[in-house]
Amino acid sequence: MAKYVIKRLILAFVTTFIILSISYVLCKLLPFDRPIGGDQQQIAYFDKQYSLGYVARFEVERDDYGPLLYKSPLERGRRNYYYQVPVLKQYTSWLKNICTKWDWGYSKSFQPNVSASVIIMSRVGYSIKLNFFSAILSVPLGILLGIWAALKKNTMTDHTISTLVMVFISVPNFVLISFMLRIFAYRLNWLPSTWPTDTASAGTKVLGYIIPVFCLSVGSICSYCRYVRAELCEILESDFLLLARTKGLTRKQAIVRHALKNAMVPIFPWILGEIIGLLSGSMILESLYGIPGIGKLFITVLNYKDFDILFVDMAILTTISTVSGVVLDLSYGFIDPRIRMGAKK
């Protein structure tokens, strides 16, 4: 088991490394956009890029080097010329800076000359809190609805729940949030139409969570409900449950002691992986509601072509995705002692 865990963690790290490396090289091959700001801001930005090894700086103009990115204003008869170094050299410098200094670079347009990691850390908390509340709502509600539908199989209750699940699971969250905003924010004026600012009152901040948490939870509730219902219906018709009933257990005892316990074995690992995956947030939902999380930041910096911030954001999202897959596999062995991941045949 220990060898399997180490192997999966190494594979997750390698997968993340390959994704980020390919993304870095492809983004750096795009045409360079000069940073936003005046000469002083641009000089400060290029000097930082020079210290990190991403650009070359000369006091004379060079025709035998890479593309000229910027030349500073003439000062005391001198000026600096900044040239783009080869992409592979930028890549090696990027890896070196991350491994030795944990320096992911600096913003050039979104928040000029601010560290990319500082910008990410100031926003990741919003996404975590949003998805934490979403998980608290969606997991118990989805499981309870699935159990209720399974116990009332082929009744009006089951048909109603299944129909609602099919309707809501087919509606994208950005369509649902647009509908919620139109009804509850603009027409009824019950809820805020955008994410409350940090200076807003506590009551307004609480109300600000209702629309995004609900819209983010609906898809998960429907998925959990369908999965729980399918697993529980299959177990309720199994032979071992019939045997438990013939031994004298009541229907309630058989369901609680045997059916639910066995149904949760494949469900809980899947739910755990889904919860971890939720931390990546929803890019479109955060953008529509103005939530300053890492999902909205990803789209914003992509439009700005602020790649240093983009790579930190991608590192977080990719790591969450790969880790959720590892946790999903490992959790089977912890929940069901009969399963031993990586055991020899």
N, C-alpha and C positions, 0 to 999 in steps of 0.2 A: 504493500500500500504506500509506504514512504517513497519508494522508487517511482511509483506511478505519479504521486503528487509532484515530486521534483521534476519528472519528465514533462508533465502537463504545464507546470509553471515556466519551464524553459521554453517550451513550444509557444506559450502565450507571449513571452518576452520577444522571441524571434519574430513572431507574426507582427507584433506591434512595431518592432524595429524595421521590418521590411516595408510595412505600409507607410511609416513616416519617412523613410529614406526615399522611396519612390516619389512620394508627394513633394518632398523638399526639392529633389532634382527637377521634377517637372515644373514646379512653380518658379524656380530660379531661372529656367529657360525662357520664361515669358519676358517681354520687353519691360525694362525698368522704368518705374514711375518715380519722379522726384518727390521728396517729402514735402508736406504742407508747411508753410511758414516762411518767414523772412530769412535773410542771409545768416543771421546769428543762429537761428534754429537749425538751418540746414548745415551750417558748419559744425555745430555741436553733434548733429546726427551722424554726419560722415566721419567725424573724428572718432566717435564711438564704434562705428562700423570698421574703421581702420584698426582700432585697438583690438577688436575681436577677430580680425583677419579676413573680413568679408570684402574689403576694398583695398586698393593700393593708393598710396599718396606720394606725389612727387612735387618738387618745387619748380620743375620745368615741364613743358608740354611734351608728351611722348607720342610719337606716331607708330611705334613698334609694340604698343601694349594693347590692352583690351579697349572696349568702348569708354569714352570719356563720360562720366556721370555728372560731374559738377566741377566748376572752377570758382574758387572763392574770389571776392572782390579784392582789388589791388590795395594793399596796405603796407606802407613804408617800403614801397618798391618791390614787394614780394606777394606772391599768391600761391595757393596750393591747388594742385590738380588731382582729382580723385577718379580713379579708373576701376572698372569692374574686373575682378580677378576671375580665373576660370571656375566654372561651377563645381567641379570636383574638389578644387582647393577650398572653396567656400564650404562644401559639405564636410570635409575633414576638420576644418576650423569649427564648424557648428557642433560636430560630435565632441571635439576636444573641450569646447567651452561648456557644454552640458555636463560632461563627465567630471571635469576638474573644478568648475566654478558654479555649476547649476545656473548658467546664464543662457537664457533662451533668446536673447536679443532685445531690441527696443522698438517701440512703435514709431512709425514714420508719418502716419496720417491721422489715425484715430485719436490718440493722445500723444502727440509728438514727444519723443525722447523719454518716455516713461517705460520702465521695464515691462516686458510682456508678461512675465510671471506675476508681477504685482497687479496688473490689470485683470488677469484671470482670477486671482485669489479674491479680488474685491467683488467678483460677480458670481463665483461658483456657489456661494452660500444661498443665493436666491433660488437657484435651480434645485439644490438639495432640499431646502425647506418645502418648496412647491411639490416635489415628487414624494417627499416623506408623508405629507398630508394626503396626497393622492393614494399612496399605498395603504395608509391607515383606513381610508374609506373603501377602496376597491377590494382588498383581500377578504375581509369578513363578509361584506355584502355579496360579493360574487360567489363565495363558498356557500353561504346560506341560501341564496337563490338557487344554486345548483342542486343542493340537497333537497330543498323544497320541491323543485321540479321533478327530481328523480323519484321521490316518495309519492308524488301525485301523478305518476306517469300515465299518459293517455287520458288525463282528465282536463277539464276546462282550465284549471290552474296551470297545468303543464303547457297547454297550448298557448295560453296568454303570455306566460314567461318566455317561451320559445319564440313567439312572434315578436315580442318587444326586443328580445336579444338580437334577432335577425335584422330588425329595423335599425337599431342603434349601432350595431357593429358595422353596418354598411355605410354609415354617415361619417365622413372624415371629421376629425376634431376641429379643423379650421372652419368647416361649414357649421358645425354645432356652436362654436363660440361666436360666430357672426350672428346666428339666430338668437343666442342668449343675450348678446349685446343689444340687438335691436329691440327685443321685448323688455328685458329687465333693466337695462341701463338707459336707453334713449326714450322708450315709450312710457314705462312705468316709473322710471327714475328711482328704482329701489337699490340698485347696486352701482358701484363706480364703473365708468365706461373705460377706464384705463388703470394701470397699476398705480396705487397711491405712492406719493413721494415719501421720503424719509421724515419729513416734517409734518405729515398728516397725523390726525388723531388715531388713537389705538382702535377705536370702533371702525373708522374708515379702513384701516389696514386689515382688520379681520374681514370686513365685507369684501375687500379687494381679493381675498383668496377664494371666494365662493365660485365665481365663474371659471377661472382657470383650473381649479382643483376638480370641479365637477366635469368639465370638458375633457380633462386629462384622464379622469377615472372611468368614464363611460366605456371606452374600448376595453380596458382591463377587466371591468366588472362583467362585461359580456363574454369575454374569453374565459375567465375563471368559471362562470356559470355553465357554459357549454362543456368545458372539460370535466368539471365535477359531475355534471349530470350524466355524461357519457360513461365515465368510469364507474359511478355508483350504480347506474342501471345495469351495467354488465355484471357487477358483483352480486347484485340482488337476485340475479337469475342463475348464479353459479351453484354447483352441486354442494360445495362445502357449507354454504349458507342454508341450503335445504337440510343438510345433515344436522346443523346446529339447531334448527327448528324441531327436528324429529327427536332430539335429545331432551327436549323440554323447555328450551328457551322461548320466551315470548318474542313477538316480532320486534318490539322495541329493544330488548336485550340483544337480539341477534344483529340488529342494525348498528347499535352503539358499540358493542364489543368486537364485532367481526367485520361488518360491511364498511363502516366509516374508516376503521383502522387500516384495512387493506386498500381502500380507495385512495387514501391520502399518501400512500407510498410513492406512486408516480406523480402525484399532484404537488406535494410540498416542494420537491426539488425544482419543479418547473416554476412555481410561484416565487421561490427564492431567486432564481435566475432573472425572472421578470422584474422583481423589485430592484435588483442591482442594475439591470438595464435601464430602469426608469430614471436613474440618476443623470443619464445623459440628456434628459429633458426633451422638450418638443420645440424645434426651431421655429416652425410656423406659428404655433400657439403663442410662444413668448414674443414673437415679433408683432403679432396682431394685438396683443394686450399690453404691449410696452413693458414687459417684464425684463429687467436688466440682468438676465441670466446668461449662462454660457451658450445656450441655444441661439438666442437673439444675437449675441456677440459674434457667433460664427458667421452668420449671414452678413452682419455689418462689416466686419473686417475683410470678408471676401469681396464685398463691393468696393471697399477702400484699397484692396490689394495690399493690405498690411499683413504680409505673410509671417512675420515673426510671431505675432499674436495668434494667427491661424494655426501655426504648428503646435503651440502649447494647447490650444483648444482641441485640436485633432488628437494630440497625445492623450488627453483626458478621456475623450469619447472612445478612442480605440482601446485604451486600457480597460475602461468599464465594460466594453463589449467582450473582450477576450477573457477578462476575469469572471464575468457572469457565466460564460461557457464552462470554465474550469470549476467554478462553484457548483454549477448544475450537475456536472458529472460526479464530483466528489460527494455531494450531498446524498446521492443514492445509497452509498455505502454506510453513511452515518445513520440514515433513517431506517434502513432495512439491514439488519446484521447479516442476513443471508447473502447479501451482495458484497463482493470484494473486488473492487476495481483494480485491474492490473494483475490479478492472480493467475497463476499458471493453470493450464487445463489439466 
